[in-house]
Amino acid sequence: MSNIRTRNLNDQNLDELIALCPFNAIEKDAQSGLAINAGCRMCRICLKRKPDVFYLAEAAPAPRINKQEWQGLAVYVEQQDGCIHPVSLELIGKAREMAAKTGQQVFCLLACEKSADLPEQILAYGVDKVFVYERPELRHFRIEPFTAVFADFINRVKPSGVLVGGTSIGRSLAPRVAARFKTGLTADCTILDINASTDIDQIRPAYGGNIMAHIQTPNHRPQFATVRYKIFNAPEKTAPWGTVEFCRINAADLKSAIEVLEIRPKEKVRSVEDAEVIVVAGKGIKKEADLKMIYELSDALGAMTAGTRPLIEQGWFDPRLQIGLSGRTVKPALIITCGVSGSVQFAAGMQGADHIIAINNDPGAAIFSLAHYAIVGDLYQVVPSLLEKIRKGGALV
């Protein structure tokens, strides 16, 4: 809400004042004469042109919260048919890392029909406590009962921060729960850290990857963040020391307007996120027919072929094979980029690779700042040469 206010309206032409705002944010009001509506962009044109009428009111003091009442870091553990999604394990590792800095505990929320040995699996990754909600209503994901369970968990545990996987389920669930607690949520974080006051530093690319936004939620709890798969590393298993608590919730809270009639499993396809070797084609590829040599290089290495956004938009690749902010995040043992410039958007999706080989004819290409091995040259000459060398049994580098 804008904090621009009005005064001295008695002798003013209201229509002229309304016309000052290019965003139509000034409107007539029956009580005060003029009001500033939600269209205000805080451009301050009205303040500059009519300082005797418009003024900036002092901002209301930020709400205060007792942070001592909110302790611990929580991870929502996503599971399907008794299998834990690997992003949940990665988030446990990051939660442990942050909790160690502030002396907090790590909690996990597990919601399912039957937990079986899932709590024990979770404890093996160094979790202090697993809160389990077992109900028939939680057999399939439906937003209302899962939100109710999540809200009950937060009211019960009062965690300082909550980490949720950036999956289709996580992106549906986390905003809804955050809204219930009138707190902030940062989506698709690429960096997470924590300070002594338990405020989480949430960093993510913004404005198309042109800047890195540094976000904090110092006056609200809990702090919510979603993180994509393959951003962080899963922790090693350890001797478990944590405990399990089975929680009850009223059946009335689990009612849903959604009825699951049938589950049709998706056809299992090889995912680029799980590939150990990837060859990426960029906009340096002049025409679709030229992708043949990229596919040949992939076949020779037993790799998967992926593309950057320009090639996806041209329809040369399935969107599931796009790497970058608007695509997939990968952490292969080896990635070879062919004609990829290395924009921030692309780099955010692959910079965790163990080895990066970049081929580009521009010595100043941004991709070379990430690459472990840089090949400056025409990919139409370099790729065939690499293919010939591989077929003869030679090493890449």
N, C-alpha and C positions, 0 to 999 in steps of 0.2 A: 504494500500500500504506500502511495506517495506521501511524503511529509511536507509537501508544498501547501501553504494555506493562503487565504485572502483576507484583506482588510480595506477599509476606506472605500467601500463600494457605492456610497450614497450618490456621488456626483459623477459616476463613471458610466460610459456607454458599454453595457454588458455584451452587446453583440460584437463590438470591437475587441473586447478582452477575449471572448470565446474564439474569435478568428486568429488570435495569436498562436494557438497551438496547432502545429502541423499534424498531430496525431488525434485530434478531436477529443482530447482528454479534459477540456474545460467545458462544463455544461451548466445550465441554469438549475438552481435549486430553490424550492419554494421557501425554505427556512432561512438559509444563509445568503441567498442571492446567486452565488456561484459555488460549484463544487468541482473537485478534481477526481476524475473517475479512474478506473483500473487501466485505462489506455496510456497513462502517464509514463513516459520513457525517461524521465529525469534529465531531459536535454537542457532544461533551465532557460529556454528562450524567454518564457514569461517573466522570469526573475530579472533577466537582463533588460528587457524592454519596458517593464512596468514594476520597478522595485518598490514603488510606493503602494502598490496593490498586492503583489505576490511576495511572500517571504517563506523562508525555510524554517519550519518548526524543529525544535530539538527532537532527535530520535528518542523513542521510548527506551528505557534501560533494558539491556539484554536480560532475559530470564536467568535466574540462578538455579543451579541444581546441586544437590548434595551428592558429590561423586563417590563418597564413602559408601553410599547405599547401593551403588552399582559396581560390582567387582567381578572379575573373571572375563575370559573371552570364550565365546560360544561358537560352535560350528554346526551348521545344519547338515546332517549326513543324509545324502540322497541315495536311495537304493531302489533297485528294480529286480523283482523276483529273487530276492535274497543276495543280490550282487551289489556291492557298494560302488558307487560311481568314483572313479579315481580322482576326480577333482576334489572330492571331500577329503581324501587322504592328504592331498597337497595343502589344503587349507588347514588341516590339523597341524602339519609341519610348520606353517607360517604362524599359526596361533601359539604354538609352543615357543617359537622363537621370540615373539613379542611378549608373551607372558613371562618369560625368563627375565626380561629387562625390568619388569615392574613388580615381580613377585606375586603375580596373579595365578589363578588356576585355569585350566582348560576344560570346558564342558562340551558335551555333544548332545544333540537332540536327534533321536531316532523315532520316526513315526511309521508304523507298518501294521499289517494284520497279525503276523507272527514274526517275532524277532529271531527265533532259533539261536544260532551261535553268533549273530551279528554283534551284540554288545562285547563279547570276548574278542572278536576280531578288532573292534575299534580300540579297546583298551590296550591292545598290543602295540599301538602307535604312540603310547605315552600320554593318554588322556586321563585326567583326574577323576572325572565322573561322567557316566553316560545316563541320560534321562530317556527312558523308553516309554512310548505310548503304544500299547497294543490294543487295537480295536478292529472289529470286522469292517467298520466304515472306512478304515484306512487301507483297504486292500488295493484300491486304485486311486490315483491322484485326482482329487477333486478340490477345487480351491477353497470352498467354505470350511470343510472339516479340518483340512491341513492348516488353514489360517487360525482356526480356533485352537488347535493343539499348539501351534507356535506361540500364540498370545498367552496361553496358559503357562507354557514353559518360561516365557520372559517374566511374567508376573511372579512365578515361583522362584526363579533363580536370580533375576535382576542382573544379567551380565552387562558389563561395560560396553562390550563390542560384540557384534554378531557377523560371522562370515558365511556367505552362501555362494554356492557354485553358480557361475554364469551360464547355466543350462536353460533350456526352455522352461523347465519347472521352476528353477531358481529365480529366473527373471519374472515369472508370474507371481511367485509367492512372496519374495522379499519386499517389493514395493507395497504390497497390500498390508503386510504386517507392520512395516515402518510407518505407514499412514495411520494405523490404529494407535500407535504410540506418539504420533505427531513429532517424529524425529527425522533426521536426514538419512539419505541413502546415496552412496556413490557407486555407480555402475561401472563394471569392467575396469576395475583398478589393475594397474600393472606394477605398482610399487605400494607396499604397506609398511608402515613403521609405527612406533608408539613412543610417547614421551613420558616423563615422570608423573605428569598429572593424569595419565591414562587416556589422554586425547590421542586418537589414531590419526596418523598422517596418511591420508588417502590420495594417491597420485594417479592420474589417468590422462591420456591424451585428450585434447579438446580442440574445437574448431578445425576438424578434419586432420588432426595430428600436428597442427602448426604450433601449438603450445602444449606444455604439460601443466595441467591444472592441479594445484596443491590445495586439497580440501580438508577442513577440520570441522567437527561438530562439538565445540567446547561447551555449549550450554544446553545440550539435550542428550538423553540416554534412552535406550542403547544406541550405539553407533552402528549403522548397517553398511556393509560393502559387499558387492558381488565381484567375483573373480573368475575369469575364464580358465578352462582346462589348459594345462601345460605352461601356465605362467610361473608357478612355483614348483619346487621339488618335493616329492613325497618323502616323509621321514623314514628312517630305518626302524624296523621293529625292535622292541625292547621288552624286557621282563615287565609284565603289567603290574601296576600297583594301585590302579584306580578301582572305583566301585560302580555298581549299577543300581539305579533306582527306577522301579516301575511306577509310573504315575497314573492316577485315575482322572477322568474327566467326564462330566455329565454327558449322557447320550444326546440330550436335547441340543447341546452345543455343536454336535457333529452332523446335524441335519443339512441336507444339500438339495438344491433344486436341480442338480445334474444327476441323471441316471445313466450308468454305463451299461449299454446294451451288448456290446461286443468289443473284443480286443483283437485287432488284426496286426500281428507283428510285422514290422518293416523288414524288407529284404536286407539281409546283412551284406554290406559292401565293405571293401577294404577302405579304411579311413586314412586320410593323409596325416591326421594327427598322430597316428600310431606308427607311421613309416620311419624306418631307421636311416634311409637314404632318400633324398628328394632332389629332383632336378626341376628348377623353376624357369619358365619362359616369361620374358618381359616384353615391353613394347618395342624392344630392339628387333623383334621378329617382324619382318615386313609383310608377310602374307601367311594365311593359314596353312598352305601347302608346305611352307618351310618348317612347320612343326615336326615334320617327319624325322628330321635329324635329331630333334630334341627327344622324341620318343625312342629313337634308336640308341641314344646315349643312356636313357633311363633303362632300357632293356639290357644293355651291356653291363650295367651296374646293379641290376636287380632292384631298381629304384622306382618310386612313384613320380609321376609328372604332375606339376601344379602350375598355376598361372597367377599373374598379378591382375589387378582390377581392370585395366584397359582391355586385356584379352578376354576377361570374363564378359565385359560389356559388349564385346564384339561377337559373343556367342561361340568363341573357340574352345572354351572349357566349361565343364559343369561348375556351377557356383560353389559346389561342395569342395572344389579343388582350388579355391581362391585362398591365398595366404595374405594376412594383414589384418588391420583393425576391423574391417567390415567382412572379413573372411575367417579363416582358421588360424589358431596359434599352434606352432609346431616346435618340437625340440629334438630334431633328429641327430644322429651321430655325424652325418655329413649332409650338407646342402650345397648344391651348385646352382648359382644364378646365372642365367644367360640373357644378356641384354636388359637387365633390371637396373633401374637408376638408383634405387635404394631410398625411396621417400620414407618419411617418418612413419607413415601409415603401414608400409610394408615391413619396415625394420621392427616395429613393435610385435609383429607376428612371427619372427624367426630368429631374433637376436640371441635366443638361448641355445642355438645349435652348437654342438661340440666343435665342429669344423665347418668353416664357410669358405667356399671357393667362388670368387666372383669374376665373371667375364664381361668386360665392357670396353668399348673403344674410346670412352671419355676418361682421361686420367683423373679428372676432378669429380667423378661420380661419387655420390654420397655412399654408395654401397661399399666402396673401398675402405671407408673408415670402420666398417664392421668386419670386413673379410680377414680371415687368417692368411689366405693366399689370394693375391690379386693378379689377374691376367689382363693386361691392357692390350686389346686387339679386337679385330673384327670377328664376331662370333661365327660368322659364316666360314671363316678360315680356322678358327680355334677349335670349334666343336668337331668338325671332321678329323682334325689332327688328333684330338683326344680319343676319338673313337678308334682310329687306326692304332694308336698306342695301346689302348686297352685290349683290343683284339689280338695284339701281339704279345699280350701278357705283361706289359709294362706298368709301372706305378703312375698314378695321376700326378704326383708331385715328388 
